[in-house]
Amino acid sequence: MPIYEAEAVDQNAEKQPNAAAERDRFWGMLNNGWVVLAILFFVTACIGLPLLWRSTSFSPVSKAIWTVIVLAYTGLIFWVFILLMAWCYGEISGALR
């Protein structure tokens, strides 16, 4: 009776990028100040502040200034949201009477 040896081969191994290279590319992209600011103002608001502080493209003073600006911007977003919801509530409750 012959004995066969089997070897597991991942056919997608050459197609899958190296995880370390992907991580380095991500953090390298975050060293671009414009990318960090775009993420802060268009995607994450104050939740993205750790990305700002991890980025090496800003000095500590500019990081503190951008932190204050982003927090004010986030507060403005919430204030506009509350005003919009109050307006919607008034319109809906008025329509139901």
C-alpha positions in Angstrom: 0.0 0.0 0.0 1.7 3.3 -1.1 2.0 6.2 1.4 1.2 9.6 -0.1 2.4 12.8 1.5 0.1 15.9 1.2 1.2 19.4 1.5 -1.2 22.2 2.1 -0.7 25.0 -0.4 -2.4 28.4 -0.1 -3.1 29.4 -3.7 -3.9 32.9 -2.6 -0.6 33.4 -0.7 1.0 35.5 -3.4 -2.1 37.6 -3.8 -2.5 38.5 -0.1 -0.4 41.5 1.0 1.9 41.2 3.9 0.1 42.5 7.1 3.1 44.4 8.3 3.5 46.1 4.9 -0.1 47.2 5.0 0.2 48.5 8.5 3.3 50.5 7.6 1.6 51.9 4.5 -1.4 53.0 6.7 0.8 54.8 9.2 2.9 56.2 6.5 -0.2 57.7 4.9 -1.1 59.3 8.3 2.2 61.1 8.3 0.7 63.3 5.6 -0.9 66.3 7.4 -3.6 66.8 4.7 -4.8 63.2 5.0 -5.0 63.5 8.8 -7.0 66.8 8.6 -9.3 65.3 5.9 -10.0 62.3 8.1 -10.7 64.6 11.1 -13.0 67.0 9.4 -14.8 64.7 6.9 -14.9 61.3 8.6 -14.3 61.0 12.3 -14.5 64.4 14.0 -13.2 64.2 17.6 -13.0 60.4 17.5 -10.0 60.7 15.2 -7.9 62.8 17.6 -5.6 59.9 18.5 -4.7 59.8 14.8 -3.7 63.4 15.0 -1.5 62.9 18.0 0.1 59.8 16.5 1.0 61.6 13.3 4.5 62.9 13.0 3.7 65.7 10.6 2.5 68.1 13.3 4.4 69.7 16.1 3.0 69.4 19.6 1.8 73.0 19.6 0.0 72.6 16.3 -1.5 69.3 17.5 -2.9 71.2 20.5 -4.3 73.9 18.3 -5.9 71.4 15.9 -7.3 69.5 18.8 -9.2 72.7 20.0 -10.4 73.4 16.5 -11.6 69.8 15.9 -13.4 69.8 19.3 -15.1 73.1 18.4 -16.0 71.7 15.0 -17.5 68.6 16.6 -19.5 70.7 19.1 -20.8 72.7 16.1 -21.9 69.5 14.4 -23.8 68.3 17.5 -25.4 71.8 18.0 -26.6 71.8 14.4 -27.9 68.3 14.8 -29.9 69.2 18.0 -31.3 72.3 16.3 -32.4 70.1 13.3 -34.0 67.5 15.5 -35.9 70.2 17.5 -37.2 71.6 14.2 -38.2 68.2 12.9 -39.9 67.4 16.2 -41.9 70.6 16.0 -42.9 70.0 12.4 -43.9 66.4 13.0 -45.8 67.1 16.2 -47.6 70.0 14.4 -48.6 67.8 11.5 -50.1 65.2 13.9 -52.5 67.6 15.6 
